[in-house]
Amino acid sequence: MFDATSPSHLTRDFGPFGSPDGCRRSPSDKDLQRAKGSGRIILSGSENGTRIMDIFQRSPIRIMFPRTGCGAIEEAVFVNTSGGIAGGDRLDSSVTALAHTSIAVTSQAAEKVYRALNEPAHIATKLKACEAAKLAWLPQETIVFDQARLSRETEIEVSSGAELLALEWLVLGRAAHGEQMVGGHITDSWRVKKEGQLIWADCFRATNEMFPHLHRKSLLSNCNAIGTLIYFGPHLEARLDFFRNIAHSLKCYCAATSVGGLIIVRFAAKVSSDLRLALCSFLEQFSRELGPSPFRVPKMWSC
């Protein structure tokens, strides 16, 4: 209903899906209340470990820093208090690791993207690792329900001397409930810059027309859980050999390559539980190789 002071021809109540000419229109996600959350943290290293320089959070995003005793900050947790994502929602996350920061950033639980009417949900992530910083972005899985619409963008900026490990993984439906994605829209893109210059870009895209064909061997071959992990840091050739050796021990499809000064690792499994076990094994072996670092299985994954 418009305000009573507006012209009389605008004061009629046409209902949520009505129109002035009396015709009903299709419902839209824009007609419903939608979330617009944002979370930003800037961290820096100090003699006492990593410390918080700046933090901003807007509902439904909250940021937690779980600690054990009086120890330094080792992990940050992004929380979506809405319990899921619907069409038309927008969630923005930003992490900046200044010099000598050492931090692992994860999510409280698996994110769920529900069926949309016609608007995509937007998830934007920006990561920045400055010189001498160590940043691990290791959220839990994103579960995409049948007929969901998702547009996710991950933008990363790294500097020489930084070390970064970033992961994103998708699960197409809940296998335990017998769910399958037969339609929807997913766009999952990456852009990585080194000191302002683009060094790698990638995009996974699936539309209504493509979902019936994803089972083909040339596409996902019946894999309903897929993940991409990137690594930027020193000793790239040695790390690539190590990653490839790890791949043979994992109970999923896995391959690693080097592009533009990055290592790109792809994962695929038929069910999400197999992919989770594979990722945990991968991170455990990598953390043993590096010693104390944020590049390990986040504590929140086992909560």
Disulfide bonds with the S-S distance in Angstrom:
none
